[in-house]
């Protein structure tokens, strides 16, 4: 999808340098992937204590 963005040059140049990317597009993709990954990790930590697991691991292991 083509999108026009007004990104500050200094910020984009720094992102390119840190990501070792050769194109602006690659830098933006890397940054977005990293953002999504971090947010998914945060969501997983928020689920801590809200999920219930069966403790009968030995029985579950042999049900396969």
C-alpha positions as CSV (number, residue, x, y, z in Angstrom):
1,X,0.0,0.0,0.0
2,X,1.4,3.4,-0.9
3,X,1.2,6.0,1.8
4,X,2.7,9.5,2.0
5,X,4.2,10.4,5.3
6,X,5.9,13.4,6.6
7,X,8.6,11.9,8.8
8,X,11.4,14.2,10.2
9,X,14.6,13.6,8.2
10,X,16.7,13.4,11.4
11,X,14.5,10.7,12.8
12,X,14.4,8.6,9.7
13,X,18.2,8.9,9.1
14,X,18.8,7.8,12.7
15,X,16.4,4.8,12.2
16,X,18.2,3.9,9.0
17,X,21.6,4.0,10.7
18,X,20.4,2.0,13.7
19,X,18.6,-0.6,11.6
20,X,21.5,-0.8,9.2
21,X,19.0,-0.5,6.4
22,X,19.7,0.9,2.9
23,X,16.3,2.3,2.2
24,X,13.7,4.4,4.0
25,X,11.1,1.8,3.3
26,X,13.1,-0.9,5.0
27,X,13.7,1.3,8.0
28,X,10.0,2.0,8.4
29,X,9.1,-1.7,8.0
30,X,11.7,-2.7,10.6
31,X,10.4,0.0,13.0
32,X,6.8,-1.1,12.6
33,X,7.6,-4.8,13.0
34,X,9.5,-4.0,16.2
35,X,6.6,-1.8,17.5
36,X,4.1,-4.6,16.9
37,X,6.4,-7.2,18.5
38,X,6.8,-5.1,21.6
39,X,3.1,-4.4,21.9
40,X,2.2,-8.1,21.6
41,X,4.7,-8.9,24.4
42,X,3.1,-6.2,26.5
43,X,-0.3,-7.8,25.9
44,X,1.0,-11.2,26.8
45,X,2.3,-9.9,30.1
46,X,-1.1,-8.2,30.8
47,X,-2.7,-11.7,30.5
48,X,-0.5,-13.0,33.4
49,X,-2.7,-14.5,36.1
50,X,-5.8,-14.4,33.9
51,X,-5.3,-17.8,32.2
52,X,-5.9,-21.1,33.9
53,X,-3.8,-24.1,33.0
54,X,-4.5,-27.7,33.9
55,X,-1.7,-29.1,36.2
56,X,-2.1,-32.7,35.0
57,X,0.8,-32.3,32.5
58,X,1.7,-36.0,32.5
59,X,-1.9,-37.0,31.5
60,X,-2.0,-34.3,28.9
61,X,1.3,-35.4,27.4
62,X,0.1,-38.9,26.9
63,X,-3.3,-37.9,25.3
64,X,-1.6,-37.0,22.0
